């Protein structure tokens, strides 16, 4: 891959993000200017060694020829099972995408699936989980919320012998003892946080003014954004201008106002953004557009999850998002079904963790999702379906 791919559409103005740049240079680099991919960022590098490592990591993550490296053996599919997917909120594209993957895989093995939407509030999620337990299903998915916020329902499910599988429920992938989960399906948050920050370091030539969008009410999300901040801090030339804490259920109403305020405060200093979820950029787009900001950036925006179709559409159309670190949502839905099948068969969790990937307009080729190739065939062979 050539470096034009990594620096696609990034203007020379990005070098003008430090306080040491002369006023004459700034005058020639007004916000909204843009050039072609052949004109990558120039000027003094803000962190040469860190930048070199970031460029190498980004190049690897942008590869699309990723072979299936997940399980190839396991129990044949059991029959007659039912799954309830308790969703933090179905307005979260990642939660919804994983739920759709569960539905798709369940059809292959002949299981019934019901989705109960928690609506994004603690009371709503607790109510949804209580409904799920009352249905006495074969298994329950904790879809994108902290199980500790529903400790009573978790205990009830355990007492009833109902296995629990999380999707982004706790920080780490794999089985969890406290809270007790058969497994938690997610990419490694450390890897996602690191590569999204490295993308900013690489594409800015180590000189950037960055805003981080997060939801501190979700421990997983706060952990991710904290890790992003620490990785950005490894490059002295990358400044964290602000951390915008916006609960996901409030993103549609609060993000436009926050973006308008940030544009007013930082103007041309703001060159890059990273969000714990792509949906923030869907909600930010109207404010950027109203302010006359170009769709192709700056600021150049990367989502550290979840890679839903609307994020790909914004990236492919150069509409206020440049990249995403997508969760392979369909694959993860299939993995959840496979993990339940292992639980029902008395076998341990598979231990599989999907690799991190960066999708851009250059490597997505018009697609609106990303999943490693071969996962459906692999799971069908395992399930004998």
N, C-alpha and C positions, 0 to 999 in steps of 0.2 A: 504493500500500500504506500502511495506517495504521500508526502506531507500536505499536499493540497487537499487531500481528503479530510485530514484532521482539522485543517484551518479553513474549511470551506466558508467563503463569504466573509471572512473577518478582515476589517479594514485596518490600515496602518494606524488609525487613530488610537487603537488600544494601547500603543506605547505611551500615550499621553495620560496615564492614570496616576502617576506619582506626583507628589507636591513639588518635585524638583524640576519639572518640565517648564521651559520658558514660555512666557505669555505669547510670544510670536508663534511658537509651535501650536499652542492651543487655538490660536485664531484660525489656523489653517485646518483644524480638525474638528469641525463643529459636529454636534450630535446629529445622527441621521445620515452621515456620509457613509458610503459603502463601496467597496471595490470587489473585484473578482477573486477567486481562490488562488490565483497566481501571486497575489499581493498579501502574503502572510505578514503577521505582526513583526515589526522591526523595532530597533532601539535596544537600549541596554537591558539585559536579562535580569529579572528580579531575584533569581535563585538558580544559577546554572546547573548545579548537580541535581537538585530536586526536580527542576524542569526536564532534564534529560531522562530521569527515571519515569516521570509522568508521561512523557511522549511515548516511551517504550511500552508502558502499561496500557495507554490508550490505543495504540496501534494493535496490540494483542486483543483487546476487548472489542475492537471494531470488526474483527474477523467474522465472516458469516459461514465459513466452512467448518462448523463445529459438529463433530460426530456425536452420536448418542453415547454417553458414558454412564448411564444409569443402570439399574438392575436388569439382568437378563434371565433370572430364574426366580421362582417363587411358587406359592400354592395356586392351584387351579381355582377359578372363581367359585365361591359358594353361592347358593341360590336363596331366594326368598328373604332378602334383607331390606331394611328401610333405613334411610339416613335423613336426619334433619340438619340443615345448614342454618345456624344462627348468625345473621349478618349484623355487623356493627352498624352499617347503613348501606343500603344498596345504591345510594348516590355516590359512594366511593367506588370508582371504576375498578380498582384492584379487587375489592371484596366481591363486586358483581362478576368480574371476569373469572375469578376462581370458582364462584358458584356455578357459572355456566359450564366450566370444565368438569365439575363434579356431575352435573346433570348429563353431560355428553358421555362421560365414562360409565355412569350408572346405567344408561340405556344399553351399553354394550354387554354388561354383566346381568342385566335384568333386574336391577334394584329400583325401589321407589325412593324419590328424593322430594323433600319439602323444604322450602326456604322461608324462614321467618325473619322479617326485617326489624331490627332493634331501633331504627330511626335515629341513631347517633346520640341518644341520650342515655345516661345511666339507668334511669327508670325503665325506659323502653327496652334496653338490652336485657335487663333483669327479667322483665315480663316475658320477652321473647324466649329467653332461656328456660323459664319456668314452664312455658307452653311446650317447649321441646321435650323436657323431662316428662311432663304429663302424658305425652304421646307414646312413651315407652318404645322408642325406636331402637334399632340395632346399634346405632352409633350417632354421635352428635359432633358437628364441626363447629369450632369456635372461630368464627370468621372475622378476624381483624380487630379484636378487642382484648383487653387484659383480663384473663380469667380471675384474677384477684378481685376484680370489681363485681364478680358474680360468685363469690366463694360459697355462698349457701347453695346455689344451684349446682356448682361443681361437686359439692359433697353429696347432694341428692342423687346426682347421676352416678357417682361412685358407689353409693349404697345400693343403687338399682342394678349395678353391674353393667352400666352403659359406657363403653369406651369413648374417650374424647380425643379428637385430633384437632390441633390448632392450625390455622392459616394466619401467619404473622401475629400469633397470639402471645408469644414470648420472644425475647431477643435472639435466642439461638435456635438453629434447626436441630431436630432430633428429639428423642424422648425427654420428658421433664418429670421430675419427682414432686416438685412443689412450685406451682400447681401440678397435679398429676395429669399428664397427657401421654397417650400412647406414643405420639410424636408431634412435632411442630413442623409444618411445611413452609419453608421460606428460603430465599437466598441468604447468604451470610451478610448481615447488616454491615459488618465491618468492611466487607469487600465492596458493597454497593456505595457506602459512604466514601471510601477511599477513592474509587474510580471516578465518581462524580466530581470530587474535589480535584483529582488529577486532571480531569478534562479541562477544568477551568485554568489550572496552572499551565497545562500544555498549550491550550489554544490562545492564551493571553500572553505567551512568552514570559510568564512569571510576573506580569504587571496587571493587576485587576482591582477594581472596586466591586465588592460582592455583597449581595443581599441573600439571606437564607430565609426561606418560608417553611414554617413548621407548625405542628399542633402539639404543644407541650402537655396537653391533657391526656395524650396517649403515650404511655411510657416507651413503647417501641419507637414511636416517631421522634420523641425527644432524644432518645438514645442515638438515633440515626443522625439527627441534626447536630448534636453535640460532637459526634465523631467527625462529621463534615467540617465543622469549625476547627477542630484540632488538626485535621489534615491540611486545610487551607493555611493554617498558621505555620506550617513547615516551610512556607515560602514567604520571606519577609516582604516581597513586592506585591503580595496579594493581601489587600486590606478587607476586613469584614466591616462593611458600612453599617449594617443593621441586621437584626434577627427579628423577623415578623412572625409573631405567635398568633395564628388564626385557627381556631377549631375547624376541622373539616366540615361539620354540618353548617357552619356559618360562612364558609369560604365564598359562596356566591354573593353574599351581601357585603362582606367586610373587605375582601381582597381588592376590589376596584378602588375603594376609598384609601386603603393602605398604599396601593401603588401610586395613586395621585399624590399622596403626601410624600412618599419617597422620592418621586420625580422632582417635586418642589424642593426638597431638602438637598438632594445630591446632584441633580442635573447631570453633567457630563462625567462626574466621578463614577457613576453607576454603570459598569460595563458588563457585568455578569450576574446571573441569579442561579440559585439552585433551590429546589423545593423537594420536600420529602414525598410529595405526591404530584403527579402531572396535572391534576385538576386545578391547582392554583393558577397555572398559566392559562387555562381556559377562562377562568374568572378574571385574570389580569388583562386579557387581550382588549376588552373595551376601553379600559383606562389608558393603555398604551396608545390605542388607536385615536382616542379623543385628544391625547396630548401631541399627536402628530409623529409619534415614534415609528420608525420603519419596521415592517413585519419581520425583516431578516435580521434585525438588531442593529446597534446595541439597544438595551442590554441583551446579551446572548444567554439564553435560558436553557438549563438542563434539569430534567426531572429525575430525581433519585428514586424512581418507582412511580407508577406501576406499569407504564407502557400500554395503556388501553388504546383502542383504535382512534379516538379523537386526538390523542397525543401524536400519533403517527401522522394524522392528517395535518395537524398544525406544523409539524416538522417538514413534511413533504411539500407543503404549500408555503413554507417560510412565513408563517403567521405567529410570531411571538414565541416560538420555541425552536431551539436548534438541535436538541438531542434529548434522549431519554435513556435511562438504565432500566430496561423493561424487565418486569417479572414475567417469566414464561407462564402466563396465567392458565392457559388451557392445559399445558403439561402439569402444572401444579394441581389442577382439579383431578386429572387422571391419577396423579401420585396419591392424592388423598384417598381415592377409591382403592388403589392398590394397598395402601397402608391399612385401611380398614379390613381388607380381605386377609391381610397377614394377621391382624389382631383376631379376627373371627376364626382363623385357622390355627391359632395358638403359636404363631411364629413371631419373632422379633421384628421391629421396624427395619426398613430397608437401609437406612442410613444415607440415602441419596440426597445430595444438595446440588441444585442447578447452578451452572457457572454464570458469572456476571457477563453482561454484554452491553455495548453502547450502540444504539441505533441512531443514525443520522439520515438526512435526505440522500446522501451518497451511497449508503450501504443497505438501505431498506428496500430500494428498487420498487417503491410504490406500495409495498406491503403495509398492512395496518396492525400486524402483530409480530411477535418474535417468539419462536419456540425452537429448541434444538431439533434437528431432523431425526426421524426414526422412533420417536417416543411412542406413538400410537401402535406401530407395528410391534415394538418390544413388549408393551403391556398386553396386547392381544395374544402374543405368543405365551407370555407368562400365564395368562388367565385361560388359555386354550380356547379363545374365542376368535 
